[in-house]
Each structure stands twice: as structure tokens, then as C-alpha cells.
């Protein structure tokens, strides 16, 4: 694993995901992987007692202290260029502190999963597929102008006044797009997740990490 950390792949992008309920103490296991031609390959495993942001941050700071100048493809203490996680606010907050020079990407699969769950709760059956398809189109926009168009249309379609909304939406969800799909975050976290480093392939934590947990 130490040798793999020095490769160009590890310096470009890593995937981080956690799982729990692996023992009677409720410890959390963080699996760190990168992408190679044959699929995903593990770089490290970190086991901690809690998934609170400051605990994650401290554990990864300790992990980073073992990195030399050759780690992460020669980026050393800067960490990788890109870090992809699932929809975890705690992980986002922690990695922003530990790897301030890295770009944090949100896994498209988990993002769309969260969107669909919200639609199941607030949007009538006949409109769910229409809205979900619109969100997918937004996520996979290839041009910024295309993204802006789909984003603005979603704001209209999911506003409290829209006929697509089944009932009065709770105050905390009154602006779904702004809350769950912040424009700048989507541009930065999701559209960049199409593996921008000389590749057109869409990368997700599910594709590389969750399959590893099953093996």
C-alpha cells in the first residue's frame, strides 16, 4: 500500500467511504482507494471510534503525518488533487480542514440517491420520474451554459408554488434545489466528478469502494 501511494493515480484522485457495525464496539472503518485501469485498488484503511467531523479530521491528520514527499504521487502533505466521498457533511468538513488544497467531490450515485429519497417524500408519483430525469440531466451537463439552464429550470419546477409539488413543503425544504443542489457545490463537487483528469469516465464511490466491501 505504501508503494501505491507514490503512484500518479493516488495523487490525482482518491475515494473515501466508511462502514460501521463491523464489531460489537461500533467502530467505523474508512477505506481509501484509488482508480487504476483494472478498477479500484486499496491504499489504506483507517479505523476510528466515531464518525463526528473532528474525530475524522484528527484521524486523517495523524494518517497524513506518515506521508513523505513521494506520497500522493509526489504531492506529499498536500494530499491528492481530488477526494470523492458519499453525501456526508462530517467527511466534507473534516477533509476541508485536513486537505485544504484538495477538491472535494460528491459521489454522483449517492447524490442522486438522496435526491430520489426527497422526491419520494414530497413529489407526487406522476411527477417523480420527470423531476428525477431533470436532476440527472443537470448532473451530467457537459457545458456550463447547459448546467445553468437545467439548474434554473429545476428551481422553477421545485418551487413551493409549482404544481409538481404535491403539498406544502416544510420550511427547511422550501427551496429544494438551493438546499440539496447548491449551484456552486454542484459545479465544483459533482460536474468535476466526471474524472476531469484526461478521462470521460464517471467515477463514483459505489463503483470502486462499495464493491470492495462486498469482496
Buried (B, 14 or more C-beta within 10 A) or exposed (E): EEEBBBBEBBBBBBBBBBEEEEEEEEBBBBBBBBBEEEEBBBBBEBEBEEBBBEBBBBBBEEBBEEBEEBBBBEBBBBBBBBBBBBBBEBBBBBBBBBBEEBBBBBBBBBBBEBBBEBBEEBBEEEBBEEBBEBBBBBBBBEEEEEBBBBBEBBBEBBBEEBEBBBEEBEEEBBBBBEEBBEBEBBBBBBBBBBBBBEEEEBBBBBBBBBEBEEE
